């Protein structure tokens, strides 16, 4: 028996905050990673708490930075160094 794939109706959305997560890797570079929402479907289902159930599609985004580039970004924003 194959699992049932939920279906839903595509609904609009807008990003409120899309933040990067930064990781220092052993070779000295910094990786910036974030997930970007690409599609939202609202199902007719409700969870046990009574909240609507959504299906989301997302796309990973990555950037590779030198330590200097990362410091430049953090000096212009609230990202902890």
N, C-alpha and C positions, 0 to 999 in steps of 0.2 A: 504494500500500500504506500503510495507516494504522499508526502506531506502536502496539506492544502496550502496553497500560496494565497495569502489574503489579498483582497483587491480593495480599491478605494477610488475616490474622486480626486483628481489633481486640484490643488488649491494654491493660491498665490501666497507669497511670503516676501519679507524683506529682511536683510541682515541688520541686526542692532549692534552687535559687536562681533568681530572676527579677529581673534587674537592668535598670534604665533606662539608656539612653544619652542624654546631654544635648547639645544643640547650640544655640549662640548664633546667632540670625539677625540680619540687618542692621537690622531694624526695632526691635531692642532686646529682643525677647522671647526666651525659652528654650523650645525644643521638647524634650520628653521622649518617647523612642521605645523600645518594646520589642516583641518578638514573644512571643506567648502560644501555647503548644502546645494544640491543641484535639482532636487524635486521633492515635493511633499504631497503625499496622498492621505486623505482623511477617510478612514473606514467607517462603517456603520456600527462597529463594535465599541463597547465600553469596557474599561478595566474594572477590577473588583471595587475600586474606590469611586467609580462613577465618572472617571475621566475618559475623554475620547481617545481612541487608539489611532495613531498615525504611523504611516510607513514613510521612511525618508531614504533618499538616495544621496550619497555624498561622494566627493572626489578629494583625494588627498592632494595637498600642495606642499612643495618642498623648495627650500632655497639653501644654497651652500655659501657660507660667508667666511671670510678670513676673520681673525680675532679683531683686527683693526676695523673692518666693516661692522662687526657686531658692536664694538664700543661706540662707533659713530651713531648707530641706531639707538642704543641705550642712552646716549647723551641727549638725544632729541625727544625722548619719551619717558614713560614711567616704568619701563622694564627694569627689574632689578639686575644689577651687575653681578 
